[in-house]
Amino acid sequence: MSKSGRPPRSGAFFGLSAPLFYLRSPFVALARRTAPLHFNTTGGRTFYLTVSTTPTAGGLPIHTDADILIVATTLLVRALNAGEPLPNPITLTPLQLLRALGRPVGGAQRAQVDAALMRLTNASVSTDLWPAGGTLFSLIERVERPDGPRGPYELHLPEFLLEEVRHQRIRPFAPAALRLHGLERCLYGWACAYAGGKAYDSWRIELRSAHERACAPPPYADPRRRGAALRQFKAALRQIAQADRLPGFRMKLVTEVKGTSLLLTRSSDASACTQLQRAEKAAPDLSPSLTNFPALAAEHDVGPDDFALDLDD
């Protein structure tokens, strides 16, 4: 990779990488929303996280927007592995970015990328997860947009993202997972972060804690309505478990004396290989070429009280 951050013509995205902070915690919303995200851990390493936005940004960033962060992280990892300085800014033409995301190339799609970059740059993050705790920053600091249809974007990345890559706090990200959205994508991120390492192959979280970690709507104050939201969340999880579309992982709900837990397990048997192949067939032609990436389905634009997924997409 050149020092400007421009990807080579081929082989640029042979392996996708995602930063751990994005996979673990709710830095983006499950669906369209303007209300801030609030998350506080209750066990282990405690930290707080708040993500808000400006009225002109068009809402909080969602997982489709965060695909741009995955592309940026992949380019940074390639530079790190090549022994080169991490490029900042990263330079990408609209054509390269759309093809890297597997999206059709056209004016409407470019407008969607512009809107995604607007949401990413206007997302104000406050957290004590890093040493500079409490400092406000954006998921992308600044974007220099093209002068014409063929000109490049210059993506100015926040320092914390470069630090995450330098310290190799990253995980491989399956190209087929670009087809997942909302809660399903969130679950895949948890699986990568907590059940995708070398030392462990499963991760368990209690249902109520999972609901809080996902920042799944709606955050009702009335306990009776909170119970209804939790039941809806559980029903959505059952649908996802039945669909079995998390590449490389399996998910199931486990009923215990203390309540229901969500179990994510890394797949290793023959049936798991079949499951991954089935997911990748939905996103054909996973060759290393920059121009051959899996198709990215349109984001589910669900309302604030509806996060059950359309699993037939």
Helices and strands as residue ranges (DSSP letters): E 16-19, H 20-24, E 37-40, E 48-52, G 55-57, H 63-81, E 90-92, H 94-100, H 107-121, E 124-127, E 142-144, E 153-156, H 159-166, E 170-173, G 175-179, H 182-195, E 202-206, H 207-213, H 223-243, E 249-256, E 259-266, H 270-281
